[in-house]
Amino acid sequence: MTAPGGAGGLARYVVAATLARTADGGAVVAIVLLATTAGRPGWEAGLLGASITAPHLLGPFVARRLDVARDGRSVIALACLLHGATLTAAVLLLPVVPPLVVAAILVVSGLVGPLLTGGISSRLPAIAGPDRGRQRRAQGWDVATYGLGGTIGPSVVAAISAWASPTLAAVVLAAATFAAAAVVRVLPFAPPAADAAAVPRPLKTLGLMTANGPLRRTLVLTVVVALSVAVLPVTAVAGTRALGLPAAAAGLLTAAYGFGNLAGAAAVLVRPLRGAADVLMTRLAAAVAGSLLLVGLAPTAPLALTAYALAGILNACFFAATLAARNEYAPPAAKGQVFVWVGALKITAGSAGTAAAGALVGAALHLPVAAGCALTATAAIGSLVDRGVRRPVRADA
């Protein structure tokens, strides 16, 4: 059976998602770098960076439009345009207006940011079609776009800033969102799954998620794993001396994690995940906990590089399982909101994990990794207990 979107629809999806996530992944780097190179105080750079990241938590309150709109493509395209326009306005106005004005503009970018991540992902099931094998393979492509965006975005900012300026780098990212908007508009059309009156409000959707066993476990495991793996960049910077490496080698460790993430995405493309997504998430979360343990125990640089790469591979596979769970267990009338709720809380958890790692690493080098390992292992065990002896929910039941 041919998927509704076909190969062409999936190809357009990959282009749109990569463009949007490249801009989303690089925006905060560009803003902080611009403020720093302009000689602004550290608190101002932090304020501006937080202004574009913290509002992601409010994204679910915008996402209901995805489920009630006659054409969800228009909602996502508008979000891309708004993100690009506000990012451009913020960087151009930074030298001439008070920082609080720029921060307010960036809050608007942050509010629509989740629509560039989880919002776009919610379009994928309609493109891949009802066949679960096709959906799982398409989710591998989706994981790859996240990895590419998170890698390319900061790299583009670094390269253009070194060649020209952070302002130009931010404008280039904005141009990527404009291009993403154009490609989103030519994605295959998918009608709304329910009448607007049947679509729950954001808080009710969150309540539905916490009451639904598989979605509850999806939410908890996603948040915990995101918080835990977010400690790795901080640990990489702090741990180079213990491994006998120069400080600059921290980039090699984080790059190993990034390449591992892309390798994991490639793995689920070649061999899509099989079995119930609910069970897969638990097993892969436990595997991520094991990889964090290896990171903390690695005594040499080669072993550390291997451990970081393994953590990236397993986290990519885990992420693919969470995408499958969101798709297969979410109520049709609230699927867009479920995708954005999980994505927004994941981003928030990642920020919290990085902040916590910075606070803990001063007490003991491997304390952040140990805490992340213990937390993820506990969440995996908790998901087993939560599921109990009941059979996992099947998507085709």
N, C-alpha and C positions, 0 to 999 in steps of 0.2 A: 504494500500500500504506500502511496506517495504522500508525504507530509504536505499539509495545506500550503506551507510557505515554500516548499521545495528547497533545492540547494541554493538557488538564487536568493530566496528569502533569508536563509541562514547566513549566507555570505554578507548580505546587507546588514543583518543584525550584528555580526561580528565587527564590521567597520564602524557602525554607529556606536556600539558599546565601547569599543576601544578608544574612539575619539573622545567620547564623553568622560570615560574614566581616566583617560590621560589628563584631561583638564582638571577633573576633580582631585586627582592624586597630586598634581603639581601646584595647585592654586595656593595652598597654605605655605608651601616652600617659597613660592615667588613673593608672597606678601611679607613673610618674615624676613626674607633676604633683602627686599626693597627697603623695609624700615631700618634694617641693620646697616646697610650700606649708605643710607641717607643720614646716618649719625643719630637716629632716634634712640631714646633710652630703651633698655631691655624690657621694662614693663609695658612700653607702648607696642613693641614688636609682639610681645606675648598677648596683649589685649587684641591686637588685630588678627593674630593667628587664631585665637580662641573664638573670635567673632564669626569666623567662617566655618569652624568645626563644631562648636557647641550647639548651634541651632539644628544640627542634624537630628538631635533627639526629638525635635518638634516636627520632623518630616512626616510622621504618620498622620498628623492632623491636616496635612496638605494632601496626603495620598488618597483620600476618599474620592477625590475627583477622578482618579484612575478607574474606579469601579462604577461610577455613575455616569461618566461621560459617554456620549454616543460613539466617540472615536478616541480611544485612549492615546493614540499616536499624537494627537493634537496637544494633549496635556503634557506629554513628555517633551515634544518639540518646543512648546512654549517655555517649559522649565529650562531647557538648554539655552534658549535665547536670553532668558532672564538672567541665568547664571553668567553667561558671557558678557552681557551688557553691564551688569553690576560690578563684575570683576574689572572690566575696563574702566568704568567710572571711578572705582575706588583707587586704582593705581595712578590714574591721571590727576585725581583730586588730592591725593595724599600730600603733595608739596604745598598746597595752597589753602586747605581748609583744616579745621581742628580735627584731631584724631578721632574724637567721638562721632563726628559726621561720617568719616570713612568707616568706622566700626559699624555704624547703623546700616550703611550700604552693604557691607560684607555680611551682615546678618541675613539680608535677603538672599544672597548667594547661598548661604548655609542652609536656609530653609528649603530651597529647591534641590539642594545637593543629593538627598536621598532618592529623588526621582531619576537622577542620572546613574544611580547604582541599582538599588533594589527595584525601583520603578521600571527601568528598562528590562531587568530580568523577568518581570511579570509578563512581558510580551512573548517570552520565549516558548512557553508551552503551546500557544496557538500556532507558532511557526513550525515547531517540531512535529505537531500532530499528536494523536492519542496513543500511538505505539510507545510503550515504555522504553524499549531499547533505543528508539530514535531520541526520545526525550533525554535519556541518560547521556547519550553521546553529545547532544546539543549542550547539555549542562557542562560537559567537559570544555566545550568551546567557551562557555560563559566564564568558567574559572580562569581560562587562559586570558580572556580580556581583562579581568581584574588584575592578574599578574602583570600583563603587559602595561596596563594603565599605571599601576603602582610603580613600575620600573621606568617606563618611558617619561612619565610626567616630571618627576624630579630631575631626571637626566637632561631633559629638554631645558628646564629652568637653569640648571647648572651650566650647560653649554652656551646658551644664548646670553646668560648673564656675564659669563667670562668674555664672550665675543663682543657684546654690545652693552646691555643693561638689564636689570631685573624687570624694569617697566616693559621693555619689548618682549621679554619672556612671558609676562602675564598677558600681554595683548595676543601673542601667538596662541596661548592656551585658550583665550576667549574665542579666537578664530576657530579653534578646534570644536568648541561647543556649537558655534554657528553651523559648521559643516555637519556635526552630529545631528542637529535639528533637521537639516535638509534630508539626511539619509533616513532618519526616523520616519519622516513623512512618507517615504516610499516602502516602508515595511509592509508586509501583508496585513490587510485589515482583519480585525477580529471584533465581532459585535460584543456589546456588554453581556455579561453572563446572567444578569438579573435586572429587573426594573429598579429604578433609583430608590423607590420606597422600600425595597427589600434589602438594600445595602446598609449594614450596620454602621453606626458612628464609630469613630476611632477608639474610644475607651471601651465601648461594647465589644469591638473586635478584639482588643487586648484581653478582655474577660473571656471571650470565646476561646482564645488561644490558650489561656491558662487552664480552662476547664477541659480542653481536648488533650488527652494524654500524649499522643505523638507530637502535637504542636507545642505543648508545654515543654516536652523534653528537647525539641528542636530549639526553642528559645533559650532554655537554660544552658544547654551544651554549647550553643553558638556563642553566647555571652561569655561563658567561662573560658572556652578555648581562645577566643579573641583576646581576652584580658591576659591570659597566660602567655601566649606567643608574643604579645607586645613587649614582653620584658627582654626579648632576644637582642634587639639593637643596643639597648643600654648595657646588657651583659657583655656584648661583643666589645664595646668601647672600654669597659672597665676591666675586661679579662685578658687583654693582649699582653700585659706585663707578665702575668702568671704563666702564660704560654711561651714566654721568651720572644715575643714579637714586638715590633715597633707599634706605636699608637695608630699609625695610618693603616695597619693591617686589619683594623676593625672593619674596614670597608670590604675586605676579602671575606670575612665571616658573614657579614650581612648579605654580600653578593652570593655566597654559597647558599644561604637560605632562599634568596630570590630565585636563583637558578633551580633549586630543588622544587620550589613552588611551580615553576613553569614545567619542570619535568613531571611533576605529579599531574598537572593539567593534561600534558601529553599522554600520560598513562591512562587516564580515564577516557581520553578520546579514542585511543587504540582499543582499549578493553573497558567498556563502560561498566560501572558498578552494577552488581547483581544482588538480588535479594531485597528484603524490606528495608526501606530507608531508615526506619526507626531503629532497627537492629544495627545497621551499618554505622550510624552515627555513634552509638555507644562503643562499638568495637574500635572505630577510628579515633574517638576521643581518648580511649585508653592507650592506643598506639601513640598518639601525640604526647601523652603524659610520659610514656616510656622514652620518647625521643628527647624530651626536656631533661629527663634524668641523665641520659647519655651526654647531653651538652654540659651538664654540671660536673660529670665525672671525667670528661675527656682530659687526659693529662698532657697531651701533645697537640701541636698545631694541626697535623694531618688528621688526627682523630676528631678534633674540634670542628674542622671543616666538614668532615663526613657527617658529624652529628647535626650540624646546622643544616646541611643539605637534606638529611633524612627528615628533620623537623619540617622543612619546607614541603617535601614530597607528601608527607602524611597530612599536613594541614590542608594542602590542596585537595587531597582525596576526601578529607573530612568536609571541606567546604562544598564539594560536589554532592556529598550525601545530604547536607543541609538544604541545598537547592532542590534536590529531589523531594525531600520531606515537605518543604514549603509548597511545592507544586502538587504533590500527591495527597496531602492531608488538609490543605486549606479549603474552606468552603468556597464554592465558585463565586458567590456574591461578594466575597471580601478578599479574593486572592491578591489583588494589588496591594491592599493594606497589609496583609500578612507579610508579603515580600518586603515592604518598606519598614514595617515594625521591626522585623528581625534584623534587617540591614542597618537601621538607625541605631538600635541598641548594640549591635556589634561594633559599630564605629565608636560609639560612646565608651564601650568597654575597653576597646583598644587604647583610647586616649587615657583612660583611668589606669590601665596596666602599665603604660609607659611612665606615667607620673609616679605610680607606686614603686616601680623598679628604681627610678631615680632616688626615691626616698630610702629604699631598703639597701641599695647596693653599697652605701657608705658603711653600713653596719657589718656586712659580710658579703664578700664578692659573689658567692653563689646563692645567697639568700633569695633573690628574686626568682631565679630558676627553680629552686627547691620549692618555693611557695607556689609557683605556677604548676609544677608537677603534682604537688599534693592536692591543689585545688581541682585540677582537671581529673585526676584519678578519683577523687571524692565524687565529682559530678558524674563520672561514668558509672561508678558503683550506685550512686543515687538513682540514675536512670534505670538501672537494672531493678532496683527495689521498687521504683515507681511503676515500672511495667509489670512487675510481679510475675505471676504464673500465667497471665493472660497472653494469648497469642497476639503478635504484633498486627496492627491494622494493615491490611493489604490494599494497595491502591486499586487493584482490579476486583476487589470484593463487591 
